[in-house]
Amino acid sequence: MITLLTYPPAFGQFSGSPFCTKAAYFLKVSGLPWRREDTLDPRMMPHKKLPVIRADDQLIADSDMIRAYLESKGATFDEGLSEIDKATSRAFIRMAEEHIYFHILLDRWANDALWPQIRDTYFGSVPKILRGLISGKIRKEVLKGMHAQGLGRLTEAQRLARLEPDLEAISTRLWQNRFLFGDRPTAADASVGPMLSAAVASPGHTLLSNRVEENAVLMAYIERIEEMLD
């Protein structure tokens, strides 16, 4: 039995982390037996991050490494895709995980009005008397990192303009397909779907969540992706 170590459900999602949700999609599609184990403290994990799976008496960290492990056990996530489609899939995965994700992070960590709800969700296991101090320190480090990365220097409107071509690219792929590469989900859907779902599920209303909610194609896609874990 494989155990998925994941952040708990949050904001109506399988997990507060879209990467944990991605790992759950892979596990479900793999057909291998698995269970979830929730934790809010990843400090003892190999990379001090989640998701992680416990399998074959080892801890396997990172959603990409989890995918590789499952594929080594016979799982297939891109069945029927051409080499060109697999190359395009790789680009969509990186677009979701290395660009869209950081906009979601800023929507959650940089918005002062929404921060109390985010703080109490992410740091709910920390005693209330210490929660503000500990979460405030980590928040400062996260926002400092986003400023160094560059997106943290943009206004919310500028960030939405930066995201618009990504959302248009996803909508174009979905215009005549149920999923990004046809009628069946593939590895790209395990990344793109949870990111879009997380963008909409973030507390409050942001320019990004409003933009996605106004797009019927994207919202129908999110619904199909979420049904996979029901």
Number of C-alpha atoms within 10 A of each C-alpha: 10 15 17 24 26 27 25 18 15 17 15 11 18 21 20 22 21 26 23 23 27 26 25 26 23 24 22 14 18 18 12 14 10 16 13 14 13 13 12 17 16 16 10 8 16 13 13 12 16 25 25 26 27 17 15 9 7 9 15 24 19 17 21 14 14 24 22 13 15 19 14 10 11 12 18 17 20 16 12 13 14 10 9 9 14 18 11 13 22 13 13 21 17 15 16 22 16 11 15 21 23 17 23 22 18 17 23 21 19 18 15 11 11 17 17 12 15 21 18 15 16 17 18 12 12 15 10 11 8 11 17 15 11 14 17 14 11 12 16 13 12 17 18 13 13 18 13 11 11 10 19 19 13 12 10 18 12 11 18 18 12 16 16 12 11 16 19 13 12 18 18 13 14 18 13 13 15 17 21 25 22 14 10 14 21 23 23 23 24 22 26 25 26 26 25 25 23 25 27 22 17 22 18 14 14 19 14 24 21 13 16 18 17 10 13 11 18 22 16 13 21 22 12 15 22 16 9 12 13 6
